[in-house]
Amino acid sequence: MRVLFWGTPEFAAPPLRALIGEGFDVAGVVTQPDKPVGRSRSTLEPPPIKRIALSESLPVLQPEKPRGETFMAELRAMAPEISVVVAYGHILPSEVIALPRLGTINIHASLLPKLRGAGPIQAAIREGHAETGVTIMRMVKALDAGPSILQVRTPIPDDETFGELELRLAEMGALALIEALALIELGQAPETPQDENQATYAPKVDRTMARVDWNADARTVSRIIRAYDPRPGAFAMAKSGEVKLFGSRVAAGVTRRPSGEVVAIDANGMTLACGEGAVQVSSVQPAGKRRLSPQDWARGRGITLGERLF
């Protein structure tokens, strides 16, 4: 089966490696353009998927937008039988979706129709879901609304961060993709329509979502911190400025204190009071600095006991 792969971030790497490792004929890769990095913005950094493609001598296309006659001609020249999309970063036009003989399928990091959209992994943690998973679905023009071919479920442990869950789901998606392609090749792939009445939406993460509300209960605050760990990092404001918080868990034995108050700083981390209960964080990152232990931050006069974060 000749596969055209669409993807950009590290999340898409395990599926691409699985296709190559399983001997699929990968016609090429479509990914986003290299991005300028550094203070001068003069250095261009290729997406993770481009680096893999080049190491495997695969053709790479990097259009600003996946449309236009020139781009369509390049796709036709690759002659894919099927397209596989994993976190590519652009909505594909109908003519692109329909170009391969077997159409286009997508790996989505949720149990569709729950959590359609760009931020399903963060939303699953933030909203306190007991489980999540990956869905292999047939792509249609509507966002994440195509019929499901295969789903794989997994529980979400109470202490799992976004980064940890993202890594697990990427590996699960790779295995599920290979299974789904085998079913498609045999003509035995079920396609189950999604129940629109059960659909929910997980929007792209923005800065406002990552700010901690200390009036919430400890479980909610802990979920917010874990949902954006390691990136972009949940944050609060201290007297010394913005600080990001990582490695959260619900702390036991803290009586009612003002929300956001620093209750303790020790070798285990920093304990902060919430609207109900408290959370403990294992590391912090003041604006413009590297990650620190709360003890190191305190020694640098970044925070004191009894101070409140907002």
C-alpha positions as CSV (number, residue, x, y, z in Angstrom):
1,M,0.0,0.0,0.0
2,R,1.5,3.4,-1.1
3,V,1.0,5.9,1.8
4,L,1.3,9.7,1.8
5,F,2.0,10.9,5.3
6,W,0.9,14.2,6.7
7,G,2.3,15.3,10.1
8,T,4.4,17.9,11.9
9,P,5.1,17.6,15.6
10,E,6.8,14.8,17.7
11,F,3.4,13.2,18.3
12,A,3.4,12.2,14.6
13,A,6.8,10.6,14.8
14,P,5.9,7.1,16.1
15,P,3.2,6.5,13.4
16,L,5.6,7.5,10.6
17,R,8.3,5.3,12.1
18,A,5.8,2.4,12.3
19,L,4.9,2.8,8.6
20,I,8.5,2.7,7.6
21,G,9.3,-0.2,10.0
22,E,6.4,-2.3,8.8
23,G,7.5,-2.0,5.2
24,F,4.8,0.3,3.8
25,D,5.6,2.2,0.7
26,V,5.8,5.7,2.0
27,A,5.4,8.0,-1.1
28,G,6.5,11.1,0.8
29,V,5.7,13.4,3.7
30,V,3.8,16.7,3.8
31,T,4.7,18.8,6.8
32,Q,4.7,22.5,7.8
33,P,7.5,24.8,6.8
34,D,10.6,25.2,8.9
35,K,10.2,27.7,11.7
36,P,12.6,30.5,12.6
37,V,14.1,30.1,16.1
38,G,16.5,32.0,18.4
39,R,16.6,35.6,19.4
40,S,17.5,36.8,15.9
41,R,15.0,34.4,14.3
42,S,17.7,33.8,11.7
43,T,18.0,30.0,12.2
44,L,15.3,27.7,10.6
45,E,14.4,24.6,12.6
46,P,12.8,21.7,10.6
47,P,9.7,19.9,12.1
48,P,10.4,16.5,13.7
49,I,8.7,14.8,10.8
50,K,10.9,16.4,8.2
51,R,14.0,15.2,10.1
52,I,12.7,11.6,10.0
53,A,11.8,11.9,6.3
54,L,15.2,13.2,5.3
55,S,16.9,10.5,7.3
56,E,14.9,7.9,5.3
57,S,15.4,9.7,2.0
58,L,11.7,10.4,1.6
59,P,10.4,13.2,-0.5
60,V,9.2,16.2,1.6
61,L,6.6,18.9,0.7
62,Q,6.3,22.0,3.0
63,P,3.5,24.2,1.6
64,E,2.5,27.3,3.5
65,K,-1.1,26.0,2.9
66,P,-2.1,22.6,1.4
67,R,-3.8,23.9,-1.7
68,G,-3.3,25.3,-5.1
69,E,-2.7,23.8,-8.6
70,T,1.1,23.4,-8.2
71,F,0.7,21.6,-4.9
72,M,-2.1,19.3,-6.2
73,A,0.1,18.4,-9.1
74,E,2.9,17.4,-6.7
75,L,0.5,15.2,-4.8
76,R,-0.7,13.5,-7.9
77,A,2.9,12.8,-9.0
78,M,3.4,10.9,-5.7
79,A,0.5,8.6,-6.7
80,P,-0.6,7.7,-3.1
81,E,-3.2,5.0,-2.6
82,I,-4.1,6.4,0.9
83,S,-3.2,9.5,3.0
84,V,-2.5,9.3,6.7
85,V,-2.8,12.5,8.7
86,V,-1.4,12.9,12.2
87,A,-1.4,16.4,13.8
88,Y,-0.5,18.1,10.5
89,G,-1.7,21.5,11.6
90,H,-3.9,22.6,8.7
91,I,-7.5,21.6,7.7
92,L,-7.3,19.8,4.4
93,P,-9.5,20.8,1.4
94,S,-12.0,18.3,0.1
95,E,-10.0,17.7,-3.1
96,V,-6.9,16.8,-1.1
97,I,-8.8,14.4,1.2
98,A,-10.4,12.7,-1.8
99,L,-7.2,12.4,-4.0
100,P,-6.0,9.0,-3.0
101,R,-7.9,5.9,-4.2
102,L,-8.5,4.8,-0.7
103,G,-9.1,8.3,0.7
104,T,-7.6,9.8,3.8
105,I,-7.5,8.6,7.4
106,N,-6.5,10.4,10.6
107,I,-5.2,9.5,14.0
108,H,-7.0,11.6,16.6
109,A,-6.0,11.6,20.3
110,S,-9.4,11.1,21.9
111,L,-12.3,8.7,21.9
112,L,-14.4,10.4,19.3
113,P,-16.9,12.0,19.2
114,K,-15.5,13.2,22.6
115,L,-13.0,16.0,22.4
116,R,-12.9,16.9,18.7
117,G,-10.4,19.7,18.0
118,A,-6.8,20.7,18.5
119,G,-6.3,20.1,22.2
120,P,-7.8,16.7,23.1
121,I,-5.0,15.4,25.3
122,Q,-4.9,18.5,27.5
123,A,-8.7,18.6,27.7
124,A,-8.9,15.0,28.8
125,I,-6.7,15.8,31.8
126,R,-8.1,19.2,32.5
127,E,-11.7,17.9,32.5
128,G,-10.8,14.9,34.8
129,H,-11.7,12.1,32.3
130,A,-11.1,8.7,33.7
131,E,-10.0,7.4,30.3
132,T,-9.1,8.5,26.8
133,G,-7.5,6.9,23.8
134,V,-7.0,7.2,20.1
135,T,-9.4,7.0,17.2
136,I,-8.5,6.1,13.6
137,M,-11.1,7.8,11.5
138,R,-11.9,8.5,7.9
139,M,-11.4,12.2,7.2
140,V,-14.3,14.3,6.0
141,K,-14.5,18.1,5.4
142,A,-16.1,18.7,8.9
143,L,-13.6,18.8,11.8
144,D,-12.9,15.4,13.3
145,A,-16.4,14.2,12.3
146,G,-15.7,11.3,10.0
147,P,-16.6,7.7,10.7
148,S,-14.5,5.7,13.2
149,I,-12.5,2.8,11.9
150,L,-10.8,1.7,15.1
151,Q,-10.5,2.9,18.7
152,V,-8.1,2.0,21.5
153,R,-8.8,3.0,25.1
154,T,-6.5,3.7,28.1
155,P,-7.1,4.9,31.6
156,I,-5.6,8.2,32.8
157,P,-3.7,7.9,36.1
158,D,-4.2,10.6,38.7
159,D,-0.7,11.8,38.4
160,E,-0.1,11.7,34.6
161,T,1.0,14.8,32.9
162,F,0.2,16.0,29.4
163,G,3.7,15.1,28.2
164,E,3.5,11.6,29.6
165,L,0.0,10.9,28.2
166,E,0.9,12.4,24.8
167,L,3.9,10.0,24.5
168,R,1.7,7.0,25.4
169,L,-1.1,8.0,22.9
170,A,1.5,8.5,20.1
171,E,2.7,5.0,20.5
172,M,-0.8,3.6,20.8
173,G,-1.8,5.5,17.7
174,A,1.1,4.0,15.7
175,L,0.0,0.5,16.6
176,A,-3.6,1.2,15.9
177,L,-2.7,2.8,12.5
178,I,-0.9,-0.4,11.3
179,E,-4.0,-2.5,12.4
180,A,-6.4,-0.1,10.6
181,L,-4.4,-0.1,7.4
182,A,-4.3,-3.9,7.4
183,L,-8.1,-3.9,7.7
184,I,-8.5,-1.4,4.9
185,E,-6.2,-3.4,2.6
186,L,-8.3,-6.5,3.2
187,G,-11.5,-4.5,2.7
188,Q,-12.7,-5.4,6.2
189,A,-12.4,-2.0,7.9
190,P,-15.6,-1.1,9.8
191,E,-16.7,2.5,9.5
192,T,-19.0,3.6,12.3
193,P,-20.6,7.0,12.1
194,Q,-20.1,9.3,15.1
195,D,-23.0,10.2,17.3
196,E,-23.2,14.0,16.9
197,N,-25.3,14.2,20.1
198,Q,-22.2,13.0,22.1
199,A,-19.7,15.3,20.4
200,T,-17.6,17.7,22.5
201,Y,-14.9,20.1,21.5
202,A,-11.3,20.6,22.7
203,P,-10.0,24.0,21.4
204,K,-6.4,24.9,20.7
205,V,-4.6,25.7,24.0
206,D,-4.2,29.4,24.7
207,R,-2.6,31.3,27.5
208,T,-5.8,32.0,29.4
209,M,-6.5,28.3,29.9
210,A,-3.1,27.8,31.6
211,R,-3.5,30.3,34.3
212,V,-4.2,28.7,37.7
213,D,-7.4,29.8,39.6
214,W,-6.5,29.2,43.3
215,N,-10.1,29.5,44.3
216,A,-10.8,26.1,42.6
217,D,-10.5,22.9,44.7
218,A,-7.1,21.0,44.8
219,R,-8.1,18.3,42.4
220,T,-9.1,20.9,39.8
221,V,-5.9,22.9,40.3
222,S,-3.8,19.7,40.1
223,R,-5.4,18.8,36.8
224,I,-4.8,22.2,35.3
225,I,-1.1,22.0,36.2
226,R,-0.8,18.5,34.8
227,A,-2.7,19.4,31.6
228,Y,0.0,21.9,30.6
229,D,3.1,20.1,31.9
230,P,5.6,20.3,30.3
231,R,4.2,22.8,27.7
232,P,3.2,25.5,27.7
233,G,3.3,25.3,31.6
234,A,0.4,26.3,33.9
235,F,1.3,29.6,35.5
236,A,0.5,32.0,38.4
237,M,1.7,35.4,39.5
238,A,4.0,35.9,42.4
239,K,5.4,39.2,43.8
240,S,8.5,38.6,41.8
241,G,6.6,38.0,38.6
242,E,5.1,35.1,36.6
243,V,6.0,31.6,37.5
244,K,5.2,28.3,35.8
245,L,4.4,25.2,37.9
246,F,5.1,21.6,37.2
247,G,4.8,18.1,38.8
248,S,1.6,18.6,40.7
249,R,-0.3,16.3,43.1
250,V,-3.0,16.8,45.7
251,A,-1.4,17.3,49.1
252,A,-2.9,15.8,52.3
253,G,-3.4,17.3,55.7
254,V,-3.7,21.0,54.9
255,T,-6.3,22.9,56.8
256,R,-8.2,25.9,55.4
257,R,-5.8,28.6,54.3
258,P,-6.1,31.6,52.0
259,S,-6.2,30.5,48.4
260,G,-2.8,30.5,46.7
261,E,-0.9,30.8,49.9
262,V,2.5,29.1,50.1
263,V,2.0,26.7,53.0
264,A,5.4,24.8,52.9
265,I,8.6,24.5,50.9
266,D,10.7,21.5,51.5
267,A,12.6,18.7,49.7
268,N,9.3,17.3,48.4
269,G,8.3,20.6,46.7
270,M,6.1,23.6,47.4
271,T,2.6,23.2,48.9
272,L,0.0,25.8,47.9
273,A,-3.5,26.2,49.4
274,C,-6.5,26.0,47.1
275,G,-10.1,26.9,47.6
276,E,-10.5,23.5,49.1
277,G,-7.4,21.5,50.0
278,A,-3.9,22.0,48.6
279,V,-1.5,21.0,45.9
280,Q,2.2,20.2,45.9
281,V,4.4,21.1,42.9
282,S,7.8,19.6,42.4
283,S,9.4,22.3,40.3
284,V,8.9,25.9,39.2
285,Q,10.1,28.2,36.4
286,P,10.2,31.9,37.0
287,A,9.9,34.0,33.8
288,G,13.1,34.1,31.8
289,K,14.8,31.4,33.9
290,R,15.4,27.7,33.8
291,R,13.3,25.2,35.9
292,L,14.2,25.2,39.6
293,S,13.2,23.3,42.7
294,P,11.0,25.4,45.0
295,Q,13.8,25.3,47.6
296,D,16.3,26.8,45.1
297,W,13.7,29.4,44.1
298,A,13.1,30.3,47.7
299,R,16.8,30.6,48.4
300,G,17.0,33.0,45.5
301,R,14.3,35.1,47.3
302,G,11.7,34.3,44.7
303,I,9.1,33.2,47.2
304,T,8.5,33.1,51.0
305,L,6.2,31.1,53.3
306,G,2.9,32.9,53.7
307,E,3.2,34.6,50.3
308,R,0.3,34.2,48.0
309,L,0.3,33.4,44.3
310,F,-2.4,34.9,42.1
